[in-house]
């Protein structure tokens, strides 16, 4: 089949999209991609995937304003509709594979306008819950604007429409599948799990040599990824003062200027600024070196509707590199770590319990956690399994 992917982002930065495209090509499908243009010169093809890009700056301010209003009030993007319809027609697309909720309604309309085109809605996250979470972290004025211009109830309606009308729906964990079936009346036979597991063929070829210059000494507790209040990094910082002095915290990544400032100020006020290292943004190629240099890698999420129904790539990256993990007991995080015996689980937003658990691990042999994590990503929690699940979704489409 000819598969046309729609991605409201740039490419090839999105790890999930890149893995899925490769899996479908390996199954014999032709894969095309329509995405947003990034900066500079970008390739017309990556790993055999032909790419078309939408340059938002090529549209007038007035056109973008009208388009924005259409999206805010109707969850429909007119610019994307025109480009996606032409894209699908030119390449004679059989299946539109739409990444994430914001483009699903537009993709459904494109498919209806063309006739014999199926739609796979690939919902990377519980989007209404994610929006509610992100808005809660904004200023009062921004929260009021969001409530007036695009209330969560409108996003939830778009979600139910996507679940009900897509020919197949793909999500990342069983908890999210349960949400789409129970809360959105999804057909269990059409809701599938293809998780954010790691592609071992790729990560095993990357440089795993521990010891970038900014890795601290001692027992290193790390976190890799974006910063933000729901990530739970404040809990790690608050826990640090109640751990042995050889414990240090390595924060690999960044967030908004405001988020970074708050975390640094918290470290100062807790008296642990000298034990917290902020690396800033790090190229993905260097991330395995930081993980390999860590004694314990963390996913300390707060409990929200969003975090309870998703799982980040970083968990499986930690496991692939045989690094013991510490996660909070939120949604799939606690379930997966207990099942795989790849680390320890603590209550969310509980610095005392977190500090106590870290302190117990200092000086202990944690090799068994790392080995168990590696076994898990070589089996049930490896991309090879999820790639096959994705291919079966497409096999089902051909038999309908």
Secondary structure by P-SEA (a helix, b strand, c coil): cbbbbbbcccccccaaaaaaaaaaaaabbbbbbbbbbcccccccccccbbbbbbccccccaaaaaaaaaaaacccccaaaaaaaaaaaaaacccccccccccaaaaaaaaaaaaccbbbbbbcccaaaaaaaaaaaaccaaaaaaaaacccaaaaaaaaaaaaacccbbbbccaaaaaaaaacccccccccccccccccaaaaaaccccccccccccccccccccccccccaaaaaaaacccccccbbbbbcccccaaaaaaaaaaaaaacccccccccccccccaaaaaaaaccbbbbcccccccccccccaaaaaaaaacbbbbbccccaaaaaaaaaccbbbbccccaaaaaaaaaaaccccaaaaaaaaaaaaaccccaaaaaaaaaaaaaaaaac
